[in-house]
């Protein structure tokens, strides 16, 4: 599992965590945040690669009204490009 936080000093603000299925080798992201003491999670569908899952997480970030912090989506897309180069 790999996690990318909105703010590493305030992890409750939220993070995308990426998991690989042990049998199918597919990837999934989970969004986690804590608001007013209540944890909220949202899981994606499964993807054929880590790069696909990261790009989808970036799209999810932007489509849920978080375009004010587009640097975070850009970071996820940059990491997706690196992951794709490592595992074409």
C-alpha positions in Angstrom: 0.0 0.0 0.0 1.2 3.5 -0.9 -0.4 6.6 0.4 -0.3 10.2 -1.0 -1.6 12.9 1.4 -3.0 16.3 0.7 -0.8 17.6 3.6 1.5 15.1 5.2 1.5 17.2 8.4 -2.3 16.9 8.6 -3.2 13.4 7.5 -6.8 13.7 8.4 -7.3 16.1 5.5 -7.2 13.1 3.3 -5.2 10.8 1.2 -5.3 8.5 -1.8 -4.0 5.0 -1.0 -3.1 2.5 -3.7 -3.5 -1.2 -3.3 -2.6 -4.1 -5.5 -4.8 -7.2 -5.5 -2.7 -10.2 -4.4 -4.2 -12.6 -7.0 -5.3 -10.5 -10.0 -2.4 -8.0 -9.7 -4.9 -5.2 -10.5 -4.8 -1.8 -8.7 -7.4 0.1 -6.7 -7.3 3.5 -4.9 -9.1 4.4 -1.7 -9.7 7.9 -0.6 -9.6 8.4 3.2 -10.4 11.5 5.2 -11.6 12.3 8.7 -14.1 15.1 9.2 -15.5 16.0 12.6 -14.1 12.8 14.0 -15.8 10.6 11.4 -13.8 8.6 8.9 -15.0 8.6 5.3 -13.7 6.3 2.6 -14.4 5.8 -1.1 -13.0 3.0 -3.2 -12.4 3.0 -6.9 -12.9 0.1 -9.3 -10.0 -2.1 -10.2 -7.4 -1.0 -12.8 -4.9 -2.9 -14.9 -2.0 -0.8 -13.8 -0.9 1.5 -11.0 -0.6 4.3 -13.6 -4.2 3.9 -14.6 -5.3 4.0 -10.9 -3.3 7.1 -10.2 -4.7 9.0 -13.3 -8.2 8.0 -12.2 -7.5 9.3 -8.6 -6.3 12.6 -10.1 -9.6 12.8 -12.1 -11.5 11.9 -9.0 -9.8 14.7 -7.1 -10.7 17.3 -9.7 -14.2 16.1 -10.3 -15.1 16.3 -6.7 -14.7 20.0 -6.5 -11.1 20.1 -5.5 -9.7 21.8 -8.6 -8.5 24.7 -6.3 -5.6 22.4 -5.5 -4.7 21.2 -9.0 -1.1 20.7 -7.9 -2.2 17.6 -6.1 -3.8 16.1 -9.2 -0.7 17.1 -11.2 1.5 15.3 -8.7 -0.6 12.1 -9.1 -0.5 12.4 -12.9 3.3 12.8 -12.7 3.6 9.8 -10.5 1.4 7.9 -13.0 3.8 8.8 -15.8 6.8 7.5 -13.8 4.9 4.3 -12.9 4.1 3.7 -16.5 7.8 4.1 -17.5 8.8 1.6 -14.9 6.1 -0.9 -15.9 5.0 -0.4 -19.5 
